[in-house]
Amino acid sequence: MTEITELTFELAYAELEEIITRLDSGDLPLDESVTLFERGRKLAQYCQNLLDSAELRVNQLLDGGQIEPLEG
């Protein structure tokens, strides 16, 4: 399994969608469901952090300031 911090936003979001679909199916054993849920929570937080960073950059651009490169 790829480290979350090595994923682009798009790949992390796609994996999160896949996890949600698998969890929604209800066909998984409990231990696998818990593992997927944990990974999904981490992916969701990672995606949110990337979105927050992008929003900050956009706000800096709108304010006419200098921007810092995106991390992650």
LUMZADO-725265 format. One record per residue (C-alpha): residue number from 1; x, y, z. Coordinates in steps of 0.02 Angstrom, whole numbers, plus 32768, in hexadecimal, padded with zeros to 4 digits. Example, Ala and Ser with C-alpha at 12.3 -4.5 7.8 and 13.67 -1.06 7.14 Angstrom:
<i=1&c1=8267&c2=7F1F&c3=8186>
<i=2&c1=82AC&c2=7FCB&c3=8165>
END
This chain:
<i=1&c1=8000&c2=8000&c3=8000>
<i=2&c1=8044&c2=80AA&c3=7FCE>
<i=3&c1=806E&c2=8128&c3=8055>
<i=4&c1=7FE6&c2=81AA&c3=805A>
<i=5&c1=8060&c2=823B&c3=8054>
<i=6&c1=80A3&c2=81FA&c3=7FAD>
<i=7&c1=7FF8&c2=8208&c3=7F5A>
<i=8&c1=7FB9&c2=8298&c3=7EF3>
<i=9&c1=7F12&c2=82E2&c3=7F25>
<i=10&c1=7EBD&c2=828A&c3=7E94>
<i=11&c1=7F04&c2=81DF&c3=7EBF>
<i=12&c1=7EDD&c2=81F3&c3=7F78>
<i=13&c1=7E2A&c2=8228&c3=7F51>
<i=14&c1=7E12&c2=8197&c3=7ED7>
<i=15&c1=7E4F&c2=811C&c3=7F5A>
<i=16&c1=7DDB&c2=816A&c3=7FDB>
<i=17&c1=7D47&c2=8156&c3=7F65>
<i=18&c1=7D76&c2=809F&c3=7F49>
<i=19&c1=7D7F&c2=8081&c3=8004>
<i=20&c1=7CD4&c2=80D0&c3=801E>
<i=21&c1=7C8A&c2=8062&c3=7F96>
<i=22&c1=7CD6&c2=7FC6&c3=7FE3>
<i=23&c1=7C9A&c2=7FF4&c3=8091>
<i=24&c1=7BEC&c2=801C&c3=8050>
<i=25&c1=7BDF&c2=7F6E&c3=8003>
<i=26&c1=7BD8&c2=7F20&c3=80B1>
<i=27&c1=7C2C&c2=7E82&c3=8070>
<i=28&c1=7CD0&c2=7E95&c3=80CF>
<i=29&c1=7D09&c2=7E3E&c3=816D>
<i=30&c1=7D0E&c2=7EAE&c3=8205>
<i=31&c1=7DCC&c2=7EB7&c3=8212>
<i=32&c1=7DDC&c2=7EEA&c3=815B>
<i=33&c1=7D53&c2=7F6B&c3=8170>
<i=34&c1=7DAD&c2=7FB9&c3=8204>
<i=35&c1=7E52&c2=7FBD&c3=81A5>
<i=36&c1=7DFF&c2=800F&c3=810F>
<i=37&c1=7DA4&c2=808A&c3=817F>
<i=38&c1=7E4A&c2=80BF&c3=81D0>
<i=39&c1=7E9C&c2=80D5&c3=8126>
<i=40&c1=7E05&c2=8137&c3=80E9>
<i=41&c1=7E0E&c2=81AE&c3=817E>
<i=42&c1=7EC6&c2=81CE&c3=815B>
<i=43&c1=7EA4&c2=81EB&c3=80A2>
<i=44&c1=7E16&c2=8263&c3=80C9>
<i=45&c1=7E85&c2=82C8&c3=813E>
<i=46&c1=7F12&c2=82CA&c3=80BE>
<i=47&c1=7E9C&c2=8307&c3=8034>
<i=48&c1=7E57&c2=838D&c3=80A8>
<i=49&c1=7F08&c2=83C9&c3=80D0>
<i=50&c1=7F31&c2=83D5&c3=8016>
<i=51&c1=7E90&c2=8436&c3=7FF6>
<i=52&c1=7EB6&c2=84AC&c3=8086>
<i=53&c1=7F64&c2=84CC&c3=803E>
<i=54&c1=7F1D&c2=84ED&c3=7F92>
<i=55&c1=7E9B&c2=8565&c3=7FDA>
<i=56&c1=7F24&c2=85C3&c3=8036>
<i=57&c1=7F87&c2=85D5&c3=7F95>
<i=58&c1=7EEF&c2=8616&c3=7F38>
<i=59&c1=7ECB&c2=8694&c3=7FC2>
<i=60&c1=7F80&c2=86CD&c3=7FBC>
<i=61&c1=7F73&c2=86E6&c3=7F01>
<i=62&c1=7ED2&c2=8747&c3=7F12>
<i=63&c1=7F23&c2=87B6&c3=7F95>
<i=64&c1=7FB4&c2=87D9&c3=7F1F>
<i=65&c1=8033&c2=8787&c3=7F8F>
<i=66&c1=80BB&c2=870A&c3=7F6E>
<i=67&c1=808C&c2=8654&c3=7F71>
<i=68&c1=80E9&c2=85BF&c3=7FB6>
<i=69&c1=80F1&c2=851D&c3=7F51>
<i=70&c1=8077&c2=8494&c3=7F81>
<i=71&c1=80BC&c2=8408&c3=7FEB>
<i=72&c1=8083&c2=8355&c3=7FD5>
END
